[in-house]
Amino acid sequence: MLTCFHVLKLWEQRFHKQGIDSPRLSAQLLLAHTLAISKMDLLLNLGLELGALDLEAFEGLAKRRLQGEPVAYLVGSREFYGLEFMVGPEVLIPRPETELIIDYLRKHYAPDFSGTILDIGTGSGALAVTCAHYFSQAMILATDLSWPALLMAQKNAVQHGVNAQILFTQGDLAQHVYCHQADIILANLPYVPERDKVNLSHEVVNYEPWEALFAGADGLDAYRYLALTLQAKVLPGTLLLCEIGSDQGLAMEHLFAPIAQQIHILKDYSGHHRVVVVVF
């Protein structure tokens, strides 16, 4: 019988040959999921022999990964800011870069912050649920145009025990909500220019929802619409945090300058522009 070590080695090589992103990690996560153990437990038990059923289940997932299907969709979850989130093809897979928004909030607001946070385009609910987890006295309003995405976000809120703290509502950006009641607005909207489809990885373009990725020729269509929506609906002092592409900082400053008191750009850990901070 094959051991975990031999199976991991074999499929890491196959993934690498096929040009799959993170071949070693992909094999480890899929096998750990198959065995219903953590990746750490897997690595501590590489000599464990696989039964026929486990091997068959793993290879079924591995063959789908070989076609480019994201690991997060195959195992049904992705970690974000230390919390595990259920994900599926109806939502964008949470990215590490988005954690900068939570970093900023935790740096500038105390754990007993009791204001209202509006999360526009909540997707899997990663930002809304994480905010509810770390700011247990805050009230969260999470919106999304996609009903399937909202259902996924609600499941994640229930999983983390914060569903009573979050109101989920379906709608287009901030058109249908009372933004003047929000102290903080979060917007991780689509920002990839349509021309960049050819530069994205196969697994992103072929499996993740396009409506959560692309926003016009320069990637800023959603944020233009958001700026128009917010300009007459927010109170002075309201904070807006937006995730952006690495070359969109200047354009976002020009976009929000007419309606903002202050604007500054946060860089990610690679030194690229990643989050726009707007004070109205």
C-alpha positions in Angstrom: 0.0 0.0 0.0 1.1 3.6 -0.7 2.1 5.8 2.2 1.2 9.5 2.5 4.8 10.4 1.7 4.7 8.5 -1.6 1.4 9.8 -2.7 2.4 13.4 -1.9 5.6 13.0 -3.8 3.9 11.5 -6.8 1.2 14.2 -7.1 3.6 17.1 -6.3 5.6 16.0 -9.4 2.4 15.7 -11.5 1.2 19.1 -10.5 4.6 20.7 -11.1 4.8 19.1 -14.6 1.3 20.5 -15.4 2.3 24.0 -14.2 -0.2 24.0 -11.3 0.3 26.8 -8.8 1.9 25.7 -5.5 2.2 22.0 -6.4 3.4 20.8 -3.0 0.9 22.7 -1.0 -1.9 21.6 -3.3 -1.1 18.0 -2.7 -0.8 18.4 1.0 -4.1 20.3 1.4 -6.0 17.9 -0.7 -4.7 14.8 1.1 -5.2 16.4 4.5 -8.8 17.2 3.5 -9.4 13.6 2.2 -8.1 12.2 5.5 -10.1 14.8 7.6 -6.9 15.9 9.4 -4.9 19.1 9.6 -2.0 19.7 7.3 0.3 19.6 10.3 -1.0 16.2 11.4 -0.5 15.0 7.9 3.1 16.1 7.8 3.7 14.4 11.2 2.3 11.1 9.9 3.9 10.8 6.4 4.4 7.0 7.0 0.6 6.4 7.3 -0.6 4.0 4.7 -3.6 5.0 2.6 -6.6 2.7 2.2 -8.2 2.1 -1.2 -11.2 4.4 -0.5 -9.0 7.2 0.8 -6.7 6.9 -2.2 -9.6 6.9 -4.6 -11.2 10.0 -3.0 -7.8 11.8 -3.0 -7.1 11.0 -6.6 -10.5 12.2 -7.7 -9.7 15.6 -6.2 -6.2 15.6 -7.4 -7.3 15.0 -11.0 -9.6 18.0 -10.8 -6.8 20.0 -9.4 -4.7 18.9 -12.4 -7.2 20.6 -14.6 -6.7 23.9 -12.7 -9.7 23.8 -10.3 -8.7 25.9 -7.2 -7.9 24.0 -4.0 -10.2 26.2 -2.0 -13.2 25.1 -4.1 -12.1 21.4 -4.0 -11.9 21.4 -0.2 -14.7 23.9 0.2 -12.9 26.3 2.5 -10.1 28.9 2.7 -8.5 30.5 5.8 -8.8 34.3 6.1 -7.3 36.2 9.1 -7.1 33.0 11.1 -10.7 32.0 10.5 -11.9 29.3 8.2 -14.4 30.3 5.6 -16.6 28.1 3.4 -16.3 29.0 -0.2 -17.6 27.7 -3.6 -17.7 28.8 -7.2 -20.4 31.4 -6.3 -17.9 33.5 -4.4 -14.4 34.9 -4.9 -11.8 33.0 -2.9 -10.6 35.3 0.0 -7.1 36.7 -0.7 -4.3 37.4 1.9 -4.1 41.0 0.6 -7.6 41.8 1.8 -6.4 41.1 5.4 -4.8 44.6 5.3 -8.2 46.0 5.8 -8.6 44.1 9.0 -5.1 45.1 10.1 -6.0 48.7 9.6 -9.2 48.5 11.5 -7.6 46.6 14.4 -4.8 49.2 14.6 -7.2 52.2 14.6 -10.2 50.9 16.5 -10.5 49.4 20.0 -12.0 45.9 20.4 -15.0 47.5 22.1 -15.8 49.7 19.0 -19.6 49.8 18.9 -20.3 51.6 15.7 -21.8 50.4 12.4 -19.7 48.8 9.7 -21.1 48.5 6.1 -19.5 45.8 4.0 -20.4 46.4 0.3 -19.9 43.4 -1.9 -19.5 40.9 0.9 -19.0 37.8 -1.2 -18.1 34.9 1.2 -18.5 37.3 4.1 -14.8 37.2 5.0 -14.6 40.9 5.9 -18.0 41.1 7.6 -17.6 38.0 9.7 -14.0 38.8 10.7 -15.1 42.3 11.8 -17.9 40.8 13.8 -15.4 38.4 15.4 -12.9 41.0 16.4 -15.3 43.9 17.2 -18.0 42.0 19.1 -20.0 45.1 20.0 -20.1 46.5 16.4 -23.2 46.1 14.2 -22.4 44.9 10.6 -24.5 45.4 7.5 -23.3 43.2 4.6 -24.6 43.6 1.1 -24.1 41.8 -2.2 -25.9 41.7 -5.5 -25.5 37.9 -5.7 -28.1 35.9 -3.7 -26.0 32.7 -3.7 -23.0 34.7 -2.3 -25.2 36.1 0.5 -26.3 32.5 1.4 -22.6 31.5 1.6 -21.8 34.5 3.7 -24.7 33.7 6.1 -23.4 30.2 6.5 -20.0 31.5 7.4 -21.6 33.9 10.0 -23.5 31.0 11.6 -20.3 28.9 11.6 -18.4 31.6 13.5 -21.3 32.4 15.9 -21.7 36.0 14.7 -24.9 35.8 12.7 -26.9 37.8 15.2 -24.4 40.6 14.8 -24.7 40.8 11.0 -27.7 41.9 8.8 -27.4 40.5 5.2 -29.2 42.3 2.4 -29.3 41.9 -1.3 -28.7 44.9 -3.5 -26.5 46.8 -6.0 -23.6 48.4 -4.1 -24.9 51.0 -1.6 -28.0 52.1 -3.5 -30.5 50.5 -1.1 -28.9 51.1 2.3 -28.7 54.1 4.6 -25.0 54.9 4.4 -25.3 57.8 6.7 -25.8 55.3 9.5 -22.4 53.7 8.8 -19.2 54.8 10.7 -17.0 52.6 8.5 -17.7 51.4 4.9 -15.7 48.5 3.5 -15.7 47.8 -0.3 -13.7 45.0 -1.8 -15.2 45.4 -5.3 -14.1 44.1 -8.7 -11.1 46.0 -9.8 -9.3 43.9 -12.5 -9.3 45.6 -16.0 -10.9 43.3 -18.6 -7.8 43.5 -20.7 -5.9 41.7 -18.0 -7.8 38.4 -18.4 -5.0 37.1 -20.5 -2.5 37.7 -17.7 -4.5 36.0 -14.9 -3.9 32.3 -14.0 -6.0 29.7 -15.7 -7.6 28.7 -12.4 -8.8 32.2 -11.6 -10.2 33.0 -15.1 -11.8 29.6 -15.6 -13.3 29.0 -12.1 -13.8 32.2 -10.1 -16.8 34.4 -10.7 -16.0 37.0 -13.3 -18.5 39.5 -11.9 -16.4 39.6 -8.7 -13.2 40.2 -10.7 -13.6 42.5 -13.7 -14.8 46.0 -13.8 -14.5 47.7 -17.2 -11.5 48.8 -19.3 -9.4 50.2 -16.4 -11.0 48.1 -13.6 -12.6 51.1 -11.9 -16.1 51.0 -13.1 -17.5 49.6 -9.8 -15.6 52.3 -7.8 -16.9 55.1 -10.1 -20.4 53.9 -9.4 -19.7 53.6 -5.7 -18.3 57.2 -5.6 -21.5 58.5 -7.3 -23.6 56.6 -4.9 -21.9 57.7 -1.7 -21.4 61.4 -2.4 -24.8 62.3 -1.2 -25.3 59.5 1.3 -22.5 59.6 3.9 -21.9 61.9 6.8 -18.7 63.8 7.4 -16.1 61.7 9.1 -17.3 58.4 7.6 -14.4 56.1 6.8 -14.2 54.1 3.5 -11.6 51.3 2.9 -11.3 50.0 -0.7 -9.1 47.2 -2.0 -7.4 48.1 -5.4 -4.9 46.9 -7.9 -1.3 47.9 -7.5 -1.4 50.6 -10.2 -4.8 52.2 -9.4 -3.8 54.3 -6.4 -3.5 57.6 -8.2 -6.7 57.1 -10.2 -8.6 56.3 -7.0 -7.3 59.5 -5.4 -8.6 61.5 -8.4 -11.9 59.7 -8.3 -12.7 60.4 -4.6 -10.9 63.7 -4.2 -14.0 65.8 -5.0 -16.0 64.2 -2.2 -13.3 63.4 0.4 -11.6 65.3 3.2 -8.6 62.9 3.3 -7.3 60.1 1.1 -4.2 57.9 1.6 -3.0 54.7 0.1 -1.8 51.6 2.1 0.8 49.3 0.6 0.8 45.6 0.9 3.7 43.5 2.1 5.2 43.5 -1.4 5.3 47.3 -1.4 2.4 47.7 -3.8 -0.6 50.0 -3.5 -3.4 47.8 -2.1 -6.0 49.7 0.0 -7.4 53.2 -0.4 -8.4 54.9 2.9 -11.0 57.7 2.3 -12.3 60.0 5.0 -15.5 61.9 3.9 
